[in-house]
């Protein structure tokens, strides 16, 4: 049984109920629940996209989810190092500071 996600409704339900519903029901209820890609792979793709965009306010939550989905600290270090060359060195530094918070130093 999968856990029903309510983060959108909890945070934006009164302000933007449609957006909150799309977040909870479609993004997490359907896309993340699709078993075509393993959750670990999905997390790696998501962390990569967020880092590439520079959306660092979103990165801690998704990096934590990646850790829960089996992405080891060693794998995350390798991922961020790879991404730093393609997304920009300063983004790498920012992401590593978040990694230290999520995985510990």
Secondary structure, 3 states (H helix, E strand, C coil): CCCCCCHHHHHHCCCCHHHHHHHHHHHHHHHCCCCCCCHHHHHHHHHHHHHHHCCHHHHHHHHHHHHHCCCCHHHHHHHHHHHHHHHCHHHHHHHHHHHHHHHCC
